[in-house]
Amino acid sequence: MARPEQARSEKDSFLNGEIGDQLRATFKSLPHNISLYLFTRRGDNDVLNDAARDLIRAFQGITDKIRVNEFDLDHELARKWKVTTSPAILFDPDSYSIRYLGTPYGEEGRTFLGTLILLGVRTSNFNEQSVKLAQKLSEPRAVKVFVSPTCPYCPEQALNAVRAAIERPDLISLEIVDIQANPEMANRYSAFSVPQTFANDVLIAQGAQPEELFLLSLEKLEQQTIFIPESDAERVETDVVIVGGGPAGLSAGIYAVRSGLRTVVVERGPLGGQVATTPVVENYPGFTRVPGKTLVDIIVSHALEYVQIFQGEEVIDIHPGKPIEVITGRRKFLARAVVLATGANYKHLGVPGEARLAGRGVSYCATCDAPLFKGKKVVVVGGGNTAVTEALYLHHTGVSVTIAHRRDKLRSQEHLARDVASNGIPVLWNTEVHEIRGKERVSDLVLFNNRTGKTSTLPADGVFIAVGYSPAVELALKLGLELTPDGFISHDAHHRTRIPGIYSAGDVEGGFKQIVTAMGQGTEAALSVFEDLVHPYWMEEEAGASPKAAREA
């Protein structure tokens, strides 16, 4: 991920290549000019000030649609618009109340570019349902979205807020707050996990949301978890619906389409699954080391050449039949087969204080939240590859890290364990976290040594929990599918479940938690779907012949 001081060289190469040509064409087609006001103060975040200035000037250099004004924080316009932090970027302040507090580099470059384009067309690009929700607002909403340049989830939520501010400029004001540039504000709101969204100083969302849930949360002033459309969803007829956009689901999509099947992938969150928030992936074939987000971008770009992806949609229900009905919050899919590649979710410790302090020092994603803990003390809980990788990433980010592991030996790969030792990261062996304490944010942990039986207290500013994953089997349970004793979807060697037409792939099946394994399972599932749709094994079984015997005949 680029640092602010790298912005100039990377920006120049970025804007002089093919992407630069595409941006020039995009801005040329925009019907409206965009006014930017940059406010800075010498001595306050000078590195970020320079990076913001370079970024804005770079975009100004490729289009005459962007009008830039720069002022000191002592200027009367700063007082008029109540700007108090440096750097701060205001977007068309005479028409909208949208400002970015910090420098939109790294992942946040997507937020900056998306905002410029939305302002250039002067429309929110919300779908019909979202427009209806936005129009329901009757009282002002002062929105703050806390973000980090290293967070792949943040642009989705930030752009939801930008769209809302464009759709309802009469009621919605927006501040996108970079936690690196504004640590005091992040501390004041206890925003220790990004993205976090506040409206009228009330926490309404932790994490990224589909646009309908964002607007519903904005209206209700509390986080919403389900949205039911007011009218029938659009119908999409296809051969295969793949639920999940991680490595398994995307691989299944590629190979299903290559087999000649009309296929869609439905993903409720960011594409890539756990890989998107993995700091570094080691020994993925072709890469000795590669950032997880970079690998995801490569896989997604490949998949988009083949399969249609519906991101930000959550599958609410699946009704087996001919066809199979897959219901999301937006539409209904009619399919001949469904592949459940729903992956796995972070496991929780289930100890007192964990849920209450989530996002206030309790985190499950070092890639997203490391910047706020620079120079502070944190504990990483766990001893596997994920825990050790997160600990090393935090250490190299400038965080003081201690690992707490309930066993007497790390379960990670040997070379990762050696890296822990060579970097001087202390490990508390045979240690379990029994409570996470703190009033507004994490202050200390209650630890239990399972060998000595002694309890102790350890001061900490944060705790990163990396104790494994639980399979996401909610849909499988709704369908009545069988689960293994470990809680994974039960399936045969062809990834078939007990319901004809329903398949599984990836981490939701159990087995080795490796990217290449998940991709292989997704590929196998797609090929099984193709073979079974050509030769339906359930019809052969009903006729009294085994699938193998029927095919050989």
ABEGO torsion letter per residue (X at the ends): XBBAAAAAAAAAAAAABAAAAAAAAAAAABABBBBBBBBBBBGBGAAAAAAAAAAAAAAAAABAABBBBBBBAABAAAAAAGBABOBBBBBGAAABBBBBBEBBBEAAAAAAAAAAAAAAAGBAGBBAAAAAAAAABABBBBBBBBBBAABAAAAAAAAAAAAAAAABAAABBBBBBBAAABAAAAAAAGBABOBBBBBGGBBABBEBBBAAAAAAAAAAGBBBABBBBABBBBBBBBABBBBEABAAAAAAAAAAAAAGBBBBBBBABBBGEAAAABABBBGBBGBABBBAAAAAAAAAAAAAAABBBBBGBBBABBBBEOBBBBBBAABBBBBABBBBBAEBBBBBAGBBGAAAABGAGBBABAAAAAAAABGBBBBBBEABAAAAAAAAAAAAAGBBBBBBBABABBABBAAAAAAAAAAGBBBBBGBBBABBBEAABBABBBBBBAAAGBBBBBBBABBBBBAEBBBBAAAAAAAGBBBBAAGBBBBBAAGBBABBGBBBBEAAAEEBBBAAAAAAAAAAAAAAAAAAAABBAAAAAAAGBBAAAAAAX
